[in-house]
């Protein structure tokens, strides 16, 4: 996974791996999932879109539990 993130860049030029590593440990996994979801949906990789997708993913997970 780290290798895949290291090849991705956010709109602001920041490396996706560095972006995730700068986050709190407790939200890193959901951030990775959100980045991959943004790519799948064709959304731009920026903090707003990643955060939005992370919230959606967390809502979906909480409904299934």
Secondary structure, 3 states (H helix, E strand, C coil): CHHHHHCCECCCCCEHHHHHHCCCHHHHHHHHHHHHHHHHHCCCCCHHHHHHHHHHHHHHHHHHC
